Amino acid sequence: MLWTIIVILVVLWLLGFSVFHVAGGLIHILLVIAVIVLVVKLVTGRGV
């Protein structure tokens, strides 16, 4: 489930560069949060 969320956020982030200039900042923040959550899960050793 986490991988699905990360993929969706990456796609939205890429769309933010070309289509959604207004929501680009919000999408970048969400992408950073998703990456932080992924790193924390990998470091703690829990299955993703």
N, C-alpha and C positions, 0 to 999 in steps of 0.2 A: 504494500500500500504506500509506503514511504517513497518507493521508486516511482510510482505513478504520479504522486504529487510533485516530485522533483522534475520529472519529464514535462508535466503540464506547466510548471513555473518556468522552465527553460524555454519552452515554446512561446509562452506569453512574453518572456523577456526579449526574445528575438523579434517578435512582432512589435514590441515597444520601440525598437529602433526605427522601424519603417512606417508603421501604421498609427500606433497610439502614442503620439508625442506627449500628450497631456498626462497619461497614466504611466509614463516611463519610469518616473521616480518611485512610484509605489511598487511597480513590478521589480525594480532593482532591489528594493528593501526586502520584498518577499523572497527573492532569489537568495539573497545573503542569509536570511533566516533559515531557508531550506538547507543551504550548504552547512551552516553551523550545526543544525540538528543532525545532518548526516555524519559530520565529523565526530560529534559527541557520541552517536550510536556506535560508530566504528571504533572509537578509542575505548569506550566502556566494554566492548567485546560482546555486546548483545547482537543477536541476529537482526538483520534489517529486513 
